[in-house]
């Protein structure tokens, strides 16, 4: 068992470390729109095809969230963070020598994306271990690291490209991401208490037939005594051969067969024990899989959770592409780069920092329903996306970018919405499912917008499609969260047994 979260102390060092780790890991992938324009000119591929690079970098980490969680729970946050630093740096440096856009799918999309997914899971996990009462504040602070990274790396990558071209930019950014290793070393895990006692109790509760590799101390002593007996018998046999025990009729040839028989029987016994353990493990894993799917079915019986699953999927299909494509939208509209005061992607980044902070504070107020607040951000995002085709100047695009960035801060309240929908005890299971489909939306959104452009040679229809997707998800979640469903569930619950009433109450909480 872990210690009680200290809600401070070294926890604030963990928050600082996690902030900079997310800053270094997510800076380039979130500001990939700067690189996207350059890759279009270098590889001469279609917009939809090239957009896969940024979409994979954003979506692979979310798609692999169950694997990332398993790695953190198995190896710990510190080793995973250090390993992810190598992945992010290696992927960025490999991308600098990419011969084609398909190589970027692997180097930038998969390697960097999976490294970012490991970083996110490790930082969130270790922060939650150190904080309980102030967990919302701590998570909000570390989540601003990625948004601030978007703001800084958008301008940084633009300057590096002008000075050293795309190859030099990626190499320098990859070298900067190696600082994740230094921060990861400081990510000290929360110590457990009474570990020796807990291990002793666990060993005492393990049945004898399972103690194959790590046997108990008495059994080890028995093995040592048997070895000593065997060595004594061998010595006696040697003495017999030299003639020191002439009156004894025991020979070494008579003793060796019995010893071989004992060894063979012990090996057979251990083989049977291993087979039994393998069967028990396979059976337990099968029961675990069956229970997982049963719990998943129960989750989707909740109307709000089902609507939330559709909403997050549609939101990522429509809401993520502006971060990747806004620079190319301005270039396609004929806006001169000299008119740029601040890169549009940087405006999205700094607005996202403000949005996460403001929306997080609003969600903490008791009189504000976090689900309705999240619905408002979805509807606002949909309307802002519909405004993109009418933005033909830098000022109008900057305003739209600021609105989209601020509303994208709804990621800070998404855990609150999920907890309110399914309850704290089912948060891990449900959040993993939702993040998987969010990653699917991230992977599909930019290529779909790019294919629309390749088909129509304009971004107008593409962003009409994006706005409608996000609005549809927001309206579905709003309808599912209406209070009338709670009253109908309560009326139907009165006709059910008591244990089913309790299950329905938990699902509606």
N, C-alpha and C positions, 0 to 999 in steps of 0.2 A: 504494500500500500504506500502511496505517495504521501508526503507531508501535506498539511493543510496549506492552501494557497496563501502566501504571505501578503498579497495585495500591496506590494511595495518592495523596498529593499533592492535586492538584485533583480527583481522583476522589472524595474525601470531600466536597468541595463539591458535586459532581454528585449524590452520594447524598442530601445534605441537601436540595438543590433538588428532586430527584425525590420525596422524601418529602413535602414540602409541596405540590408540584404534585398528587400523588395525593390528599392530604388535602383540598385545595380543590376538586378536580374530582369526587371520588367521595363527598364528605360528604353532599350532599343526595340524590343518586340512591340511595345505600344506605340512607339514613334516610327514604326516601319513604313508609314506613308511617305516619309522623306526618301527612303530607299526604294520604295515601289516605283516612283517616277523615274529614278535612274535605271532600275532594272528593265523597265519598258524600253528605254532607249538602247540599252546594252544588248539584250537578248532578242529584241524585236518580236516578242511573243504577244498573244492577245491579252487584253486586260483581264478577262475571266481566268485565263490560264495562269498569269502572273500573280493574280490575287490569291491563289491557293497558298503561296508562301506565307503571307501574313496571317491568313485565316488558320492555317495549320499551327503556326506559332502561338496563336491565341486559343485554339480549341483543343490541341492535343493534351495539354496539361489538365484541362477539365475532363476530357474523355477518360484519361487515365487516373482520375482522382481515387477510385478504389485501390488501384495498385500503389499509388503514392501513399495513401493512408496505411496500407499494409507494410510498406517499407519503413515508415516512420514508427509504427507500433512495434516492428521487429528489431530495427537497428538503433532507433533513437533519433532525435531531431538533429543533434550535432553531427554525426557521421553523414546523415542524408544531406544536410546543408553543405558540408564540405564537398561531397560527391557531386551535388548539383552545380556547385561553382565550376568544377572541371567540365561538366556537360555544357553549361551556358558559354563559357569561354572557348571551349573547343569547337562548338557549333558556329560561333561568330567568326573565329579565325579560319575555319574550313570554308565558310561562305565567301571569304575574301578571294579564294582561288576557284570559285565555282565556274565550271566550263559551260553550264547550261542552267536553265531555270529548273529543270528536273533535279539537278543536284541540290539546288536550294531547297527543294521539298524535304530532303533528308537532313541537310546540314542546319538550315535555319528553321524549317518548319517543325521537324520531329525532335532533333537534339535540343535546340534552344527551348522549344515548347515544353518538352518533357522536363527539362531542367527547371523551368519556371513553375511547373506544376508541383515538383518536389519542394521547391523553395516555399511556395505558398502553404502547402500542407504542413511543413516543418515549423514555419514561423507561427502559424495560427495555433498549432498544437501546443508548442512550448509556451506561448503567451497565455493560453487558457489554463495551463497547469499552474502558472504563477499568479493568476488573478481570478477572483470570484466576484466580489462586490463591484469592483471597478473594471470588470471584464469588457463591458461595452466601450468604455473610454479607451482601454488599451488596444482593443481591436480596431477602433476607429483611427487611433494614431498610427498604427503600423500600416493600415490600408492606404493612408495618404502617401506612403513612400512610393508606391507604384504610380500614382497620379503626378506627384512631383517629379518623378523620373521621366514621365512622358513630357512634362513641361521643359525640363532641362535638356533631355536628349534630342528633342526635336530641333532646337537651335544648335546644339552641339554637333549633331550629325550633319546639319546643313553646312556649318563652317568647316568641318573636317573634310567633307566631300569637295568643297571648293579648294582646299589646300592640298589634299592628298588623294583625291579621287575616291571612288567607292571602296576599292581594295584597302587603301590605307585607313579609311574610316572604320571599316569592320575590324581591322587588326588592332587599332587603338582602343576601340570600344570593347573588344574581347579581352585585351590586357587589363582594362579597367575592371571588368567583371571578375577577374581573379582575386580582387579584394574580398569577394564573398568568402574565400577560404579563411582570411584573417578574422572576419567577423564570426564565421562559423565556429572557430576554435573557442571563442568567448561564450558560446551558447551553452552554458552549463545547465545540465538537466536538474530538475528538482529531485533532491535525494529522497530515497525511500527510508522508512524507519522499520526497525526490527526485521531486517532482511534475513539475518542468520536464523532467527527464531522461526520466521515464516518458512524458510527453506527446510528447516528441520521438521516442522509440522507437516509440510507437504510430503517430504520423504517418508514420514511415518504413516501417512494415509495411503501411500501407493501400495497396491497389492504385490505380493512376492513374485507373481508370474510376469509382471511388467518390468521388474528390475533386471534388465539384461545388460545394458551398457553402463548404468550408474548404480551399482549394487550397494547394499548397506554395509556398514562397517563390520558387523559380525560376520557377514558372508565373506568379506575380504579377509578377515582373520582366518576363517575356515580354509580359504584358498591358500593362504600362506602356510598354514600347518600342513595341508596336503602336499604342497610343494616341498616342505621340509622333510616330510615322511618319504616322499619319492627320492629325494637326494640321499637320505639315510639308507634307503633300500639299495640305491645304486652303489653307494660306498661299500655296503656289506657285500654286495655281489662282487665288487672288485676285490675285496679282501678274500672272498671265497676262491676267486680265480688264482690268487697268489699263493693259496695253500695255508693261510693263517687259520682258517676254520675247517680243518680236515674232517671233523666228525659230522659236519652238516652236509646234507645231500641236496640242498637247494642250489640251483645253477641260474645264471643270468638268462639263459634261453627259456627256462621255465617261468621266470618272472615277467619278461617282456610281453608275451601274449596277453597276460592278464591286464597289464598296464594299457596296452593298445585297445583292449576291449572297453576299459573304463573311459578312455579318452573318446572313443567312437560313440559310446552311449551318451556322454556329456554333450558332444557336438550335436547328436540327433535331438537331444532334449532342448538345447538352445535353438535349433532350427524350428522345432515345433512351437516354441515360445515366440519366436520372431513372427512366424506365420499367424499365430493367434493375435499378436499385437497389431499386425498389419490389417487383419480383418476388423478388429475393433476400431482402428483409426478410420478405415474406409467407411465403416458403418456410421461412425459419429459425423464424418464429413458429409455423408449423404443426408443424415437427419438435419444437419446445419443448413444445407442447401434447400431442403424441403421447407424448413421453418422460415428461411429467408424469403422464399417465393410466397408463402402464406402471408407473411407480414407485408409484403409488397402489394398483394391483392387487397388486404385490409386498408392499406393507405389509399389506394385508388378508389375505394368505396366512399372516401371523403370527397364531397363535391368541390370544396374549396381547394383541396390539394390537387385534384385533377385539373381544375381551371388554372391553378398556379403553374402546373407542369406545362400546359399549353402556352400560357402567357410568357414564361421565361424562354421557351423555345422560339416563339415568334418575335419576342423582344430582341434576342440575339441575332436572329436572321436580319431584322431591319435596323436595329440600333447600333450594331457594331461597325458596319461598313463605313460610316462617315469618318471614323478615326483613321481608317486605312486609305480612303479614297478622296478625302477633302482637298488635299494638295493637287491631285490630278483634276478634280472638278474645277478648281480655280484656274489651272493651266488650260483646260478645255474651254473655259469661258473667256479666254483671252486676257486675263488679268496679268499685268506686268509685275514681275517679281520686285521691281523697284518700289512698287506701292506697298509692299509688305512692311508693316511696322513690327509685327510679331508673327511668327509662323502660325498658321491656323491650328495646327496640331498642338502647339504650345498653349493656345487659348483653351482648347478642350481640356488639356491637362490641368491648368491652374483652376479652371472652373470646376473640374471634378473634385479637386481638393476642397474647395469651398462647399460644394454640394454634399460631399460626404460628411463634413463637419456639421452643416446646418440641418440636413435631414436626420443625422444621428441624434442631434439635440431634440428635434421635434418628436422623434419616435420615443424619447424618454418621458415625454409629458403623458400623464395618465389620461387626460381627456382627448387625446389624439389616437385614433385607431390606426395602427401601423399598416393594416391591409389596405384601408382606404387611402392612406398616404402613398403607398406604393402604386395603387391604381392611378392616382393623380399624376405621378411621375411617368407612368406608361402613356397616358392620354396626352400629356404635354410633349413627350418625345415623338409620338405619332404626328401631332400637329406641326412640330418643328421640322420633321422630315418632309412633310408636304410643302414646306416653305423653301426647301433647298432649290428646286428648279427655278424659282423666282428671284434668287439671289444672284445678281449679275455683277456685283462690285465687291471690292475687298471689305468694305464696311458692313454690307449686308451679310456676307459670308462669315465675318467675324462675330456678328450678333448671333447668327444661327449656331455657330460653333460654341459660343458661350452658353447658349441655352441647352444645347445637347450635352455639353460637358457637365453643367450643373445637374441636369436630370440623370446623367449616368452615375451620379453619386448615390443612386438608390441601391447600389451594391452593398453599401454600409448598413442598410436596414433590411436587406433580404434575409439574414439569419433571424431577425426579430419576426418577420412575416412567417417564415417557416415554423418557428417555435410556436407562434400563436395558432397556426393551422393544425399541427399534428401533436404538439406537446413536447416537452423537453426530453422525455424518455425515448421518443422516436426521431429525434432531431438528426442523429448521425446517419441513420438509414435513409431517411427522406432527403436529407441534404445531398447525399451521394448520388441519388437518382436524379435530382434536379440539376446538379452540376454536370452530370453526364449529358443531359439533353441541352443544357446551356452550351457545353462544348460542341455539340453537334450543330447548334445554331451558329456558333462562331465560325465553324469550318465551312458551312454552306453559304452564309450571308454574302461575304465579299465576292466569291466566284459568281453567284447568281447576279449580283449587280453588274459585275464585269461582263457577263454574257449578255445581259440586257443592252449594255453599251455597244458590244460588238455586233449585236443584231440591229439596233436602231441608230447607232452613231450619236446618241445623246443620253444624258443621265436623267432626263425628265421622267420617262416611264419607269425607270429603275427605282427612283425615289418615291414615286407615287405608290409603287408596289410595296416598298419598305414601310412607308407611313401607314398604309392600310393594314399590313401585317401587325404592326405594333398596336394600332387602335383596336383591331379585332381581339388581340390578347387582353388588352385592358378592359374592354367591355365584357368579355367572358368572365374575367375574374371579378368584376364589379357585380355582375348578375349572380354569380355563385356565392358571393359574400353578403348578399342582402339579408337583413334580419328575418325576413319572412320564412326563409328555409329553417332557421332555428326554431321558430314556433311550430312549423309543421313537423319537424323532427321530434319536438317535445310531445306533441299530441300522439304521434305514432309510438313513441317510447312508452307511453302509459299502458299500452296493450301488450308490452313485452315483459318477460321475466326480469327480475332485478339485475342479474349479472349482465344481461344484454342492455339494460338501461344504462349501466355504468360504462359499457363499451361505447355506446352512442354519445354519452356525455363527454367521454375523453376525445372522441373524434371531432366533436363540434367545438371543443375548447380552442 
